[in-house]
Amino acid sequence: MFNVAKQAHLIEAYLLPMARRAYAEAAEPKSDRLARRLAGIIREQGWHSFTARQVLRLDRPGLNSKGDLDPALAALEDGECIRAVEAPPNPKGGRPQRLYAVSPALHRVQP
């Protein structure tokens, strides 16, 4: 009826690699995945300082809302890759910018 060799090949070649990818994605906290993505964007853009608004304007998947961006920023701050700095007051008034300075070490690290 069924060829055992074909079934074994299907499992080894397709099902196991798919399961590994699915479980690997779930094993890492979302904030860590987003922080790694944000670090890549910082290197890609060559930023030595940036605002949260600049990141949101890029409209990148997973980092296009404040709710997703905040945990990524917190993770990078905890890892001392970035630090919040006081932004100069906006002459037009309004909410102050969330400005971050980038550690030079972040640009030296290869992804």
MMTF fields as JSON, N, C-alpha, C and O atoms, coordinates in Angstrom:
{
  "mmtfVersion": "1.0.0",
  "mmtfProducer": "UNKNOWN",
  "numBonds": 443,
  "numAtoms": 444,
  "numGroups": 111,
  "numChains": 1,
  "numModels": 1,
  "chainsPerModel": [1],
  "groupsPerChain": [111],
  "chainIdList": ["A"],
  "bondAtomList": [4, 2, 8, 6, 12, 10, 16, 14, 20, 18, 24, 22, 28, 26, 32, 30, 36, 34, 40, 38, 44, 42, 48, 46, 52, 50, 56, 54, 60, 58, 64, 62, 68, 66, 72, 70, 76, 74, 80, 78, 84, 82, 88, 86, 92, 90, 96, 94, 100, 98, 104, 102, 108, 106, 112, 110, 116, 114, 120, 118, 124, 122, 128, 126, 132, 130, 136, 134, 140, 138, 144, 142, 148, 146, 152, 150, 156, 154, 160, 158, 164, 162, 168, 166, 172, 170, 176, 174, 180, 178, 184, 182, 188, 186, 192, 190, 196, 194, 200, 198, 204, 202, 208, 206, 212, 210, 216, 214, 220, 218, 224, 222, 228, 226, 232, 230, 236, 234, 240, 238, 244, 242, 248, 246, 252, 250, 256, 254, 260, 258, 264, 262, 268, 266, 272, 270, 276, 274, 280, 278, 284, 282, 288, 286, 292, 290, 296, 294, 300, 298, 304, 302, 308, 306, 312, 310, 316, 314, 320, 318, 324, 322, 328, 326, 332, 330, 336, 334, 340, 338, 344, 342, 348, 346, 352, 350, 356, 354, 360, 358, 364, 362, 368, 366, 372, 370, 376, 374, 380, 378, 384, 382, 388, 386, 392, 390, 396, 394, 400, 398, 404, 402, 408, 406, 412, 410, 416, 414, 420, 418, 424, 422, 428, 426, 432, 430, 436, 434, 440, 438],
  "bondOrderList": [1, 1, 1, 1, 1, 1, 1, 1, 1, 1, 1, 1, 1, 1, 1, 1, 1, 1, 1, 1, 1, 1, 1, 1, 1, 1, 1, 1, 1, 1, 1, 1, 1, 1, 1, 1, 1, 1, 1, 1, 1, 1, 1, 1, 1, 1, 1, 1, 1, 1, 1, 1, 1, 1, 1, 1, 1, 1, 1, 1, 1, 1, 1, 1, 1, 1, 1, 1, 1, 1, 1, 1, 1, 1, 1, 1, 1, 1, 1, 1, 1, 1, 1, 1, 1, 1, 1, 1, 1, 1, 1, 1, 1, 1, 1, 1, 1, 1, 1, 1, 1, 1, 1, 1, 1, 1, 1, 1, 1, 1],
  "groupList": [{"groupName": "MET", "atomNameList": ["N", "CA", "C", "O"], "elementList": ["N", "C", "C", "O"], "formalChargeList": [0, 0, 0, 0], "bondAtomList": [1, 0, 2, 1, 3, 2], "bondOrderList": [1, 1, 2], "singleLetterCode": "M", "chemCompType": "L-PEPTIDE LINKING"}, {"groupName": "PHE", "atomNameList": ["N", "CA", "C", "O"], "elementList": ["N", "C", "C", "O"], "formalChargeList": [0, 0, 0, 0], "bondAtomList": [1, 0, 2, 1, 3, 2], "bondOrderList": [1, 1, 2], "singleLetterCode": "F", "chemCompType": "L-PEPTIDE LINKING"}, {"groupName": "ASN", "atomNameList": ["N", "CA", "C", "O"], "elementList": ["N", "C", "C", "O"], "formalChargeList": [0, 0, 0, 0], "bondAtomList": [1, 0, 2, 1, 3, 2], "bondOrderList": [1, 1, 2], "singleLetterCode": "N", "chemCompType": "L-PEPTIDE LINKING"}, {"groupName": "VAL", "atomNameList": ["N", "CA", "C", "O"], "elementList": ["N", "C", "C", "O"], "formalChargeList": [0, 0, 0, 0], "bondAtomList": [1, 0, 2, 1, 3, 2], "bondOrderList": [1, 1, 2], "singleLetterCode": "V", "chemCompType": "L-PEPTIDE LINKING"}, {"groupName": "ALA", "atomNameList": ["N", "CA", "C", "O"], "elementList": ["N", "C", "C", "O"], "formalChargeList": [0, 0, 0, 0], "bondAtomList": [1, 0, 2, 1, 3, 2], "bondOrderList": [1, 1, 2], "singleLetterCode": "A", "chemCompType": "L-PEPTIDE LINKING"}, {"groupName": "LYS", "atomNameList": ["N", "CA", "C", "O"], "elementList": ["N", "C", "C", "O"], "formalChargeList": [0, 0, 0, 0], "bondAtomList": [1, 0, 2, 1, 3, 2], "bondOrderList": [1, 1, 2], "singleLetterCode": "K", "chemCompType": "L-PEPTIDE LINKING"}, {"groupName": "GLN", "atomNameList": ["N", "CA", "C", "O"], "elementList": ["N", "C", "C", "O"], "formalChargeList": [0, 0, 0, 0], "bondAtomList": [1, 0, 2, 1, 3, 2], "bondOrderList": [1, 1, 2], "singleLetterCode": "Q", "chemCompType": "L-PEPTIDE LINKING"}, {"groupName": "HIS", "atomNameList": ["N", "CA", "C", "O"], "elementList": ["N", "C", "C", "O"], "formalChargeList": [0, 0, 0, 0], "bondAtomList": [1, 0, 2, 1, 3, 2], "bondOrderList": [1, 1, 2], "singleLetterCode": "H", "chemCompType": "L-PEPTIDE LINKING"}, {"groupName": "LEU", "atomNameList": ["N", "CA", "C", "O"], "elementList": ["N", "C", "C", "O"], "formalChargeList": [0, 0, 0, 0], "bondAtomList": [1, 0, 2, 1, 3, 2], "bondOrderList": [1, 1, 2], "singleLetterCode": "L", "chemCompType": "L-PEPTIDE LINKING"}, {"groupName": "ILE", "atomNameList": ["N", "CA", "C", "O"], "elementList": ["N", "C", "C", "O"], "formalChargeList": [0, 0, 0, 0], "bondAtomList": [1, 0, 2, 1, 3, 2], "bondOrderList": [1, 1, 2], "singleLetterCode": "I", "chemCompType": "L-PEPTIDE LINKING"}, {"groupName": "GLU", "atomNameList": ["N", "CA", "C", "O"], "elementList": ["N", "C", "C", "O"], "formalChargeList": [0, 0, 0, 0], "bondAtomList": [1, 0, 2, 1, 3, 2], "bondOrderList": [1, 1, 2], "singleLetterCode": "E", "chemCompType": "L-PEPTIDE LINKING"}, {"groupName": "TYR", "atomNameList": ["N", "CA", "C", "O"], "elementList": ["N", "C", "C", "O"], "formalChargeList": [0, 0, 0, 0], "bondAtomList": [1, 0, 2, 1, 3, 2], "bondOrderList": [1, 1, 2], "singleLetterCode": "Y", "chemCompType": "L-PEPTIDE LINKING"}, {"groupName": "PRO", "atomNameList": ["N", "CA", "C", "O"], "elementList": ["N", "C", "C", "O"], "formalChargeList": [0, 0, 0, 0], "bondAtomList": [1, 0, 2, 1, 3, 2], "bondOrderList": [1, 1, 2], "singleLetterCode": "P", "chemCompType": "L-PEPTIDE LINKING"}, {"groupName": "ARG", "atomNameList": ["N", "CA", "C", "O"], "elementList": ["N", "C", "C", "O"], "formalChargeList": [0, 0, 0, 0], "bondAtomList": [1, 0, 2, 1, 3, 2], "bondOrderList": [1, 1, 2], "singleLetterCode": "R", "chemCompType": "L-PEPTIDE LINKING"}, {"groupName": "SER", "atomNameList": ["N", "CA", "C", "O"], "elementList": ["N", "C", "C", "O"], "formalChargeList": [0, 0, 0, 0], "bondAtomList": [1, 0, 2, 1, 3, 2], "bondOrderList": [1, 1, 2], "singleLetterCode": "S", "chemCompType": "L-PEPTIDE LINKING"}, {"groupName": "ASP", "atomNameList": ["N", "CA", "C", "O"], "elementList": ["N", "C", "C", "O"], "formalChargeList": [0, 0, 0, 0], "bondAtomList": [1, 0, 2, 1, 3, 2], "bondOrderList": [1, 1, 2], "singleLetterCode": "D", "chemCompType": "L-PEPTIDE LINKING"}, {"groupName": "GLY", "atomNameList": ["N", "CA", "C", "O"], "elementList": ["N", "C", "C", "O"], "formalChargeList": [0, 0, 0, 0], "bondAtomList": [1, 0, 2, 1, 3, 2], "bondOrderList": [1, 1, 2], "singleLetterCode": "G", "chemCompType": "PEPTIDE LINKING"}, {"groupName": "TRP", "atomNameList": ["N", "CA", "C", "O"], "elementList": ["N", "C", "C", "O"], "formalChargeList": [0, 0, 0, 0], "bondAtomList": [1, 0, 2, 1, 3, 2], "bondOrderList": [1, 1, 2], "singleLetterCode": "W", "chemCompType": "L-PEPTIDE LINKING"}, {"groupName": "THR", "atomNameList": ["N", "CA", "C", "O"], "elementList": ["N", "C", "C", "O"], "formalChargeList": [0, 0, 0, 0], "bondAtomList": [1, 0, 2, 1, 3, 2], "bondOrderList": [1, 1, 2], "singleLetterCode": "T", "chemCompType": "L-PEPTIDE LINKING"}, {"groupName": "CYS", "atomNameList": ["N", "CA", "C", "O"], "elementList": ["N", "C", "C", "O"], "formalChargeList": [0, 0, 0, 0], "bondAtomList": [1, 0, 2, 1, 3, 2], "bondOrderList": [1, 1, 2], "singleLetterCode": "C", "chemCompType": "L-PEPTIDE LINKING"}],
  "groupTypeList": [0, 1, 2, 3, 4, 5, 6, 4, 7, 8, 9, 10, 4, 11, 8, 8, 12, 0, 4, 13, 13, 4, 11, 4, 10, 4, 4, 10, 12, 5, 14, 15, 13, 8, 4, 13, 13, 8, 4, 16, 9, 9, 13, 10, 6, 16, 17, 7, 14, 1, 18, 4, 13, 6, 3, 8, 13, 8, 15, 13, 12, 16, 8, 2, 14, 5, 16, 15, 8, 15, 12, 4, 8, 4, 4, 8, 10, 15, 16, 10, 19, 9, 13, 4, 3, 10, 4, 12, 12, 2, 12, 5, 16, 16, 13, 12, 6, 13, 8, 11, 4, 3, 14, 12, 4, 8, 7, 13, 3, 6, 12],
  "groupIdList": [1, 2, 3, 4, 5, 6, 7, 8, 9, 10, 11, 12, 13, 14, 15, 16, 17, 18, 19, 20, 21, 22, 23, 24, 25, 26, 27, 28, 29, 30, 31, 32, 33, 34, 35, 36, 37, 38, 39, 40, 41, 42, 43, 44, 45, 46, 47, 48, 49, 50, 51, 52, 53, 54, 55, 56, 57, 58, 59, 60, 61, 62, 63, 64, 65, 66, 67, 68, 69, 70, 71, 72, 73, 74, 75, 76, 77, 78, 79, 80, 81, 82, 83, 84, 85, 86, 87, 88, 89, 90, 91, 92, 93, 94, 95, 96, 97, 98, 99, 100, 101, 102, 103, 104, 105, 106, 107, 108, 109, 110, 111],
  "secStructList": [7, 7, 7, 2, 2, 2, 2, 2, 2, 2, 0, 0, 0, 0, 0, 2, 2, 2, 2, 2, 2, 2, 2, 2, 2, 2, 2, 1, 7, 2, 2, 2, 2, 2, 2, 2, 2, 2, 2, 2, 2, 2, 2, 2, 2, 6, 7, 1, 3, 3, 3, 2, 2, 2, 2, 2, 2, 2, 6, 7, 6, 6, 1, 1, 1, 2, 2, 2, 2, 2, 2, 2, 2, 2, 2, 2, 2, 2, 6, 6, 1, 3, 3, 3, 3, 7, 7, 7, 7, 7, 6, 6, 7, 1, 1, 7, 7, 7, 3, 3, 3, 3, 7, 2, 2, 2, 2, 2, 1, 7, 7],
  "xCoordList": [0.81, 0.0, 0.859, 1.066, 1.358, 2.178, 3.647, 4.045, 4.421, 5.851, 6.491, 6.46, 7.063, 7.656, 8.815, 8.994, 9.578, 10.719, 10.239, 10.862, 9.141, 8.601, 8.07, 8.235, 7.425, 6.921, 8.066, 7.995, 9.098, 10.26, 10.912, 11.325, 10.998, 11.581, 10.729, 11.266, 9.409, 8.504, 8.712, 8.792, 8.795, 8.982, 10.318, 10.37, 11.39, 12.732, 12.944, 13.585, 12.423, 12.695, 11.744, 12.11, 10.534, 9.552, 8.984, 9.058, 8.426, 7.706, 8.62, 8.283, 9.743, 10.652, 11.23, 11.238, 11.717, 12.202, 11.117, 11.392, 9.887, 8.791, 8.498, 8.274, 8.496, 8.25, 9.358, 9.077, 10.608, 11.727, 11.571, 11.794, 11.191, 10.994, 9.861, 9.975, 8.772, 7.615, 7.937, 7.575, 8.609, 8.935, 10.027, 10.008, 10.959, 12.015, 11.427, 11.861, 10.452, 9.792, 9.096, 9.135, 8.464, 7.715, 8.624, 8.215, 9.83, 10.735, 11.335, 11.705, 11.434, 12.045, 10.95, 9.986, 11.082, 10.068, 9.937, 10.913, 8.723, 8.445, 9.276, 9.764, 9.444, 10.211, 11.657, 12.258, 12.227, 13.602, 13.697, 14.641, 12.708, 12.704, 12.591, 13.287, 11.696, 11.516, 12.743, 13.1, 13.382, 14.596, 15.699, 16.421, 15.834, 16.848, 16.521, 17.416, 15.241, 14.823, 15.129, 15.619, 14.837, 15.102, 16.595, 17.008, 17.409, 18.868, 19.346, 20.221, 18.78, 19.129, 18.741, 19.479, 17.591, 17.141, 18.081, 18.441, 18.467, 19.379, 20.686, 21.201, 21.232, 22.479, 22.247, 23.056, 21.145, 20.819, 20.702, 21.192, 20.059, 19.852, 21.096, 21.209, 22.022, 23.23, 22.957, 23.692, 21.91, 21.53, 22.504, 22.884, 22.904, 23.663, 22.746, 23.051, 21.637, 20.526, 19.274, 19.331, 18.155, 16.901, 15.748, 15.907, 14.599, 13.381, 12.468, 12.57, 11.578, 10.604, 9.756, 9.36, 9.486, 8.673, 9.364, 8.702, 10.696, 11.422, 11.229, 11.039, 11.276, 11.095, 9.676, 9.478, 8.695, 7.306, 7.039, 6.252, 7.686, 7.482, 8.023, 7.572, 8.985, 9.499, 8.446, 8.515, 7.472, 6.351, 6.825, 6.341, 7.781, 8.294, 7.386, 6.844, 7.223, 6.368, 6.826, 8.011, 5.88, 6.183, 6.647, 6.64, 7.049, 7.527, 6.778, 7.328, 5.538, 4.775, 3.694, 2.812, 3.763, 2.844, 3.596, 4.583, 3.12, 3.754, 3.754, 4.72, 2.683, 2.571, 3.622, 4.056, 4.032, 5.081, 6.47, 7.417, 6.596, 7.901, 8.415, 9.606, 7.536, 7.971, 8.721, 9.763, 8.249, 9.018, 10.385, 11.353, 10.463, 11.739, 12.715, 13.893, 12.226, 13.07, 13.545, 14.709, 12.634, 12.993, 14.052, 14.971, 13.928, 14.909, 16.279, 17.292, 16.326, 17.607, 18.196, 19.415, 17.332, 17.827, 18.395, 19.449, 17.705, 18.199, 19.548, 20.4, 19.737, 20.995, 22.058, 23.145, 21.751, 22.662, 23.117, 24.234, 22.22, 22.486, 22.048, 22.626, 21.019, 20.531, 20.251, 20.137, 20.142, 19.717, 18.864, 19.111, 17.859, 16.966, 17.709, 18.399, 17.561, 18.152, 17.045, 16.024, 17.274, 16.269, 16.31, 17.347, 15.176, 15.079, 14.896, 14.276, 15.43, 15.191, 13.7, 12.999, 13.211, 11.778, 11.368, 12.117, 10.182, 9.641, 9.16, 8.315, 9.68, 9.262, 7.771, 7.187, 7.165, 5.744, 4.874, 3.647, 5.511, 4.758, 4.464, 5.097, 3.531, 3.161, 3.972, 4.753, 3.762, 4.399, 5.903, 6.306, 6.738, 8.18, 8.535, 7.873, 9.575, 10.031, 10.69, 11.273, 10.588, 11.331, 12.599, 12.587, 13.701, 14.985, 15.889, 15.923, 16.613, 17.513, 18.887, 19.009, 19.918, 21.298, 21.698, 21.348, 22.425, 22.825, 24.255, 25.13, 24.482, 25.832, 26.662, 26.189, 27.891, 28.732, 28.978, 29.216, 28.919, 29.137, 28.072, 28.341, 26.889, 25.819, 26.185, 25.81, 26.911, 27.296, 28.467, 28.683, 29.218, 30.351, 29.936, 30.656, 28.782, 28.31, 27.744, 26.981, 28.12, 27.571, 26.284, 26.226, 25.238, 23.956, 24.073, 23.08],
  "yCoordList": [-1.191, 0.0, 1.262, 1.895, 1.615, 2.811, 2.426, 1.429, 3.204, 2.953, 3.635, 4.861, 2.852, 3.37, 4.309, 5.31, 4.025, 4.867, 6.258, 7.261, 6.321, 7.613, 8.396, 9.613, 7.679, 8.344, 8.894, 10.016, 8.108, 8.552, 9.77, 10.707, 9.747, 10.891, 12.148, 13.235, 12.003, 13.133, 13.726, 14.943, 12.869, 13.337, 14.053, 15.15, 13.451, 14.028, 15.274, 16.225, 15.28, 16.378, 17.556, 18.689, 17.31, 18.391, 18.648, 19.769, 17.628, 17.833, 18.253, 19.189, 17.602, 17.967, 19.379, 20.132, 19.769, 21.154, 22.196, 23.243, 21.922, 22.859, 22.956, 24.052, 21.842, 21.845, 22.597, 23.349, 22.407, 23.123, 24.635, 25.386, 25.075, 26.513, 27.051, 28.123, 26.306, 26.763, 26.84, 27.813, 25.833, 25.838, 26.846, 27.439, 27.056, 28.036, 29.432, 30.228, 29.736, 31.046, 31.26, 32.357, 30.224, 30.345, 30.324, 30.77, 29.822, 29.69, 31.024, 31.19, 31.953, 33.255, 34.282, 34.372, 35.056, 36.081, 37.081, 37.415, 37.539, 38.482, 39.749, 40.291, 40.229, 41.462, 41.285, 42.226, 40.093, 39.843, 39.818, 40.354, 39.188, 39.169, 40.578, 40.94, 41.385, 42.756, 43.617, 44.493, 43.373, 44.128, 43.822, 44.726, 42.558, 42.205, 42.863, 43.333, 42.893, 43.547, 45.051, 45.632, 45.667, 47.104, 47.39, 48.379, 46.542, 46.727, 46.67, 47.439, 45.771, 45.689, 46.951, 47.41, 47.509, 48.744, 49.899, 50.711, 49.962, 51.024, 50.95, 51.973, 49.732, 49.572, 49.915, 50.607, 49.431, 49.68, 51.177, 51.65, 51.917, 53.351, 54.165, 55.337, 53.54, 54.247, 55.275, 56.254, 55.058, 56.017, 55.976, 54.903, 57.161, 57.291, 57.84, 57.754, 58.397, 58.758, 58.714, 58.883, 58.483, 58.385, 58.639, 58.603, 58.894, 59.038, 57.851, 57.194, 57.6, 56.527, 56.82, 55.903, 58.075, 58.446, 58.072, 57.654, 58.221, 57.835, 56.348, 55.954, 55.535, 54.095, 53.812, 53.037, 54.431, 54.198, 54.634, 54.003, 55.701, 56.186, 55.221, 55.238, 54.379, 53.389, 52.322, 51.649, 52.175, 51.25, 49.823, 49.17, 49.351, 47.995, 47.004, 47.319, 45.822, 44.813, 44.536, 44.325, 44.542, 44.27, 45.479, 45.455, 46.528, 47.741, 48.973, 50.074, 48.777, 49.886, 50.41, 51.158, 50.016, 50.568, 50.779, 50.098, 51.721, 52.023, 50.797, 50.562, 50.028, 48.838, 47.782, 47.06, 47.686, 46.741, 47.346, 46.638, 48.638, 49.286, 49.41, 49.224, 49.721, 49.957, 48.775, 48.999, 47.52, 46.405, 46.225, 45.841, 46.501, 46.391, 47.449, 47.162, 48.67, 49.733, 49.389, 49.601, 48.857, 48.487, 47.387, 47.423, 46.421, 45.332, 45.856, 45.434, 46.774, 47.344, 48.234, 48.302, 48.919, 49.712, 48.803, 49.092, 47.713, 46.757, 46.173, 45.916, 45.968, 45.439, 46.498, 46.201, 47.732, 48.872, 49.127, 49.583, 48.821, 49.121, 50.538, 51.19, 51.008, 52.372, 52.936, 52.192, 54.253, 54.87, 56.078, 56.802, 56.274, 57.415, 58.685, 58.713, 59.72, 61.018, 62.067, 61.903, 63.134, 64.191, 64.959, 65.482, 65.011, 65.699, 67.196, 67.593, 68.024, 69.459, 69.746, 69.042, 70.761, 71.058, 71.433, 72.071, 71.025, 71.333, 72.786, 73.138, 73.643, 75.048, 75.236, 76.255, 74.261, 74.362, 73.802, 73.803, 73.33, 72.734, 71.283, 70.681, 70.724, 69.337, 68.382, 68.785, 67.129, 66.067, 66.041, 66.206, 65.836, 65.762, 64.489, 63.459, 64.584, 63.433, 62.417, 62.764, 61.152, 60.101, 59.872, 59.201, 60.442, 60.423, 59.384, 59.254, 58.652, 57.604, 57.785, 58.091, 57.59, 57.577, 56.117, 55.258, 55.849, 54.488, 54.264, 55.099, 53.139, 52.767, 52.483, 51.8, 52.998, 52.707, 51.2, 50.738, 50.451, 49.0, 48.326, 47.291, 48.884, 48.298, 48.284, 47.365, 49.296, 49.364, 48.435, 48.083, 48.041, 47.14, 45.676, 44.835, 45.366, 43.986, 43.573, 44.315, 42.381, 41.858, 41.102, 40.369, 41.268, 40.581, 39.084, 38.38],
  "zCoordList": [0.0, 0.0, 0.0, -1.036, 1.197, 1.288, 1.279, 1.882, 0.61, 0.56, 1.774, 1.885, 2.673, 3.907, 3.588, 4.283, 2.593, 2.235, 1.803, 2.15, 1.05, 0.63, 1.821, 1.901, 2.753, 3.943, 4.796, 5.298, 4.95, 5.731, 5.073, 5.756, 3.764, 3.052, 3.242, 3.453, 3.168, 3.379, 4.776, 4.936, 5.761, 7.132, 7.285, 7.84, 6.803, 6.959, 6.111, 6.559, 4.913, 3.984, 4.146, 3.832, 4.631, 4.667, 6.063, 6.567, 6.679, 7.93, 9.085, 9.81, 9.274, 10.367, 10.21, 11.184, 9.017, 8.889, 9.143, 9.73, 8.708, 8.961, 10.45, 10.963, 11.143, 12.586, 13.314, 14.247, 12.907, 13.548, 13.393, 14.343, 12.203, 11.989, 12.844, 13.437, 12.906, 13.676, 15.163, 15.824, 15.69, 17.113, 17.433, 18.512, 16.549, 16.796, 16.897, 17.73, 16.065, 16.088, 17.418, 17.975, 17.926, 19.181, 20.406, 21.478, 20.273, 21.416, 21.839, 23.002, 20.94, 21.238, 21.515, 20.754, 22.592, 22.877, 21.723, 21.052, 21.519, 20.438, 20.589, 19.597, 21.823, 22.025, 21.575, 21.056, 21.764, 21.317, 19.792, 19.214, 19.144, 17.665, 17.111, 16.162, 17.72, 17.241, 17.547, 16.759, 18.677, 19.011, 18.001, 17.581, 17.61, 16.609, 15.271, 14.568, 14.925, 13.679, 13.74, 12.772, 14.885, 15.052, 14.99, 14.386, 15.605, 15.539, 14.085, 13.686, 13.308, 11.889, 11.134, 10.262, 11.467, 10.818, 11.188, 10.336, 12.443, 12.889, 12.117, 11.665, 11.962, 11.19, 9.723, 9.105, 9.171, 7.754, 7.464, 6.438, 8.356, 8.172, 8.552, 8.192, 9.278, 9.704, 10.796, 10.927, 11.574, 12.612, 13.785, 14.255, 14.252, 15.495, 16.577, 17.766, 16.161, 17.039, 16.173, 14.955, 16.827, 16.085, 17.042, 18.262, 16.466, 17.268, 16.984, 15.948, 17.929, 17.732, 16.496, 15.776, 16.258, 15.092, 13.778, 12.828, 13.72, 12.502, 12.214, 11.064, 13.25, 13.068, 12.589, 11.653, 13.222, 12.835, 11.393, 10.689, 10.96, 9.582, 8.533, 7.388, 8.91, 7.963, 7.655, 6.627, 8.556, 8.38, 8.09, 7.165, 8.902, 8.738, 9.467, 10.527, 8.905, 9.549, 10.989, 11.245, 11.907, 13.296, 14.074, 15.305, 13.396, 14.064, 13.56, 13.52, 13.183, 12.611, 13.551, 13.131, 14.837, 15.824, 17.133, 17.415, 17.919, 19.195, 20.11, 20.836, 20.073, 20.909, 20.602, 21.5, 19.347, 18.971, 19.147, 19.491, 18.914, 18.98, 20.406, 20.651, 21.343, 22.727, 23.341, 23.956, 23.21, 23.774, 23.099, 23.754, 21.8, 21.096, 21.596, 21.809, 21.783, 22.32, 23.732, 24.074, 24.547, 25.924, 25.94, 26.758, 25.048, 24.986, 24.574, 25.132, 23.602, 23.196, 24.279, 24.434, 25.033, 26.167, 27.248, 27.815, 27.535, 28.537, 28.13, 28.98, 26.846, 26.33, 26.121, 25.626, 26.494, 26.374, 24.934, 24.688, 23.991, 22.58, 22.244, 21.374, 22.944, 22.777, 24.165, 25.139, 24.24, 25.493, 25.167, 24.203, 25.992, 25.811, 26.218, 27.237, 25.421, 25.745, 25.71, 25.043, 26.44, 26.473, 25.155, 24.749, 24.515, 23.234, 23.476, 24.463, 22.584, 22.723, 22.591, 21.864, 23.278, 23.197, 21.775, 21.036, 21.426, 20.117, 20.128, 20.951, 19.228, 19.239, 18.946, 19.315, 18.286, 17.968, 19.098, 19.001, 20.159, 21.254, 20.965, 20.097, 21.666, 21.438, 22.294, 23.155, 22.032, 22.787, 22.495, 21.344, 23.521, 23.267, 22.493, 22.624, 21.7, 20.924, 21.834, 22.861, 21.439, 22.135, 21.334, 20.302, 21.827, 21.131, 21.779, 23.003, 20.955, 21.431, 20.802, 19.616, 21.615, 21.13, 20.941, 21.751, 19.877, 19.533, 19.994, 19.766, 20.638, 21.049, 19.794, 18.886, 19.735, 18.574, 18.391, 17.275, 19.477, 19.391, 18.53, 17.921, 18.47, 17.667, 16.188, 15.46, 15.75, 14.343, 14.021, 12.862, 15.043, 14.817, 14.793, 14.255, 15.372, 15.455, 14.116, 13.497, 13.669, 12.419, 12.728, 13.715, 11.895, 12.139, 12.084, 12.269]
}
